Each structure stands twice: as C-alpha cells, then as structure tokens.
Amino acid sequence: MSSPPAADAGTPSFSPLYQQIRALILQSLQAGEWKPGEPIPSEIELAARFRVSQGTVRKAIDELAADNLLVRRQGKGTFVATHAEQQVQYRFLKLVPDQGSPTSEGPAERTIVDCRRVRASAEVGRALALRAGDAVLQVRRVLAYAGVPTILEDLWLPGAPFKGLTAERLAEWRGPMYEMFETEFGVRMVRAEEKLRAVLPDAEQASLLQVTLQTPLLSVERIAHTYHDAPMELRRGLYRTDTHHYRNDLG
C-alpha cells in the first residue's frame, strides 16, 4: 500500500499511522459526529475516508475500544460507548458488595442533600482548570444500598457546560449520573484519576452516613476528564466498607 498523502482535510501524515487514525476518530467523537450509542462507519468506510488500510483502522479502533470509548458488538458493528451500558456504567464505581456483584444490588437509592451554584475555590479551580471565583455547581448526595447509607459524595462541576442542572433534575434522573451528563449536557467522561486514603468523618458526614465519629471510612477523590483530557468533574466520596470493599482489576 502506498503511503497516505500529506495531511489535508483530515488525512494523517506521519507514523505510527494507527495512532493518527485514532486521533482523527477521537476528533469526530469529540465533535459529536457520532453520538453515544450510535454506530460509527465500518472499518472499510473509515479506511476509504482516511485512505489507509483496513488493518490500520482496526488497530485504531481496538485501542479506542480498550479505552471504553467504543464498543464492538458481534455481527452488528462498532458503536460509541455510552454510560447507559452496563459494562461502562460501573467503570468508575469500584465499591462492590462483599457478597454478590455490583449489579446484584441494583441501582443505589440516591438522596440529593444539596445542589447549588458557588464560586470555585482556588483548590477546585486548579482541579477543574478554572480560575478561582469562576462559577461551579456543587452537589452533595448520599447513595444507599438496601436502605443503608453507604457513599457520601461531594461533586464540583464547571458552571458553563452544566448550565440548567438542578437538584430536581438530578433527583428525577433514574440512570447513572454520567449517563445524564452525556445525554442531557453533551459531556462524556472518558477517563478518571483517583486518590485513596483512610479517614475519619466529621460530625455532618457521620450523621449522613449513620456511623460514629470513630468509624474509619475510605476517602476517594476523583477527577474525571472528557475528551482530550479536559477536567470536567471533581468528586470526593466517603465510602463505608463494613459491607463493601474497593475492587480494582489490574492488568
């Protein structure tokens, strides 16, 4: 196969070629050319579009599928991943019951404690690549399983992309929160980084989780990113681990 021509109108220009194709597909995903849950063009169509081999396209798609950005479905094609899918919606939730699986408990019972627009502190601004004082949405909620408060979460979201998000909309939404972000606001979380440590709760946190001040909790601080590593959420969770544990599959 001859080398692809110089870059123009979305044609890659240098190797490794499959990574350039991956970047071009990623650009189309970010631009919303193919929405979450929708199929992308076939490997043959993408090969013709980018003027490369089908094998090069396949390797690029393999990487995007490994990163949970695309989902292959046998006999149906390749689709844009969505947080509505079961294998994706639990991707960022690592707390699992000691007995059973993440799906065996069913969806958590969610209580919105607070939802308001505030000015970003310097710390929140740094995490979300904002200036101190920029508008952010601050959310506090409790997740309960079998009636037992298990997770207390504080979230900060940049104000502009999430304009119109209210406590009422959060309370009415039945699916995963990240599904709401991508469906209602066009923000898809594709990567997250976390910091874990053991902590003791303060009085308000202990009350919301119905534990004593001496109960050790797992603190999980997460920054979630959309395409091209743009930070879109700071989330701090306190997890009870008397009936659950944090599980991370490595490798």
Disulfide bonds with the S-S distance in Angstrom:
none
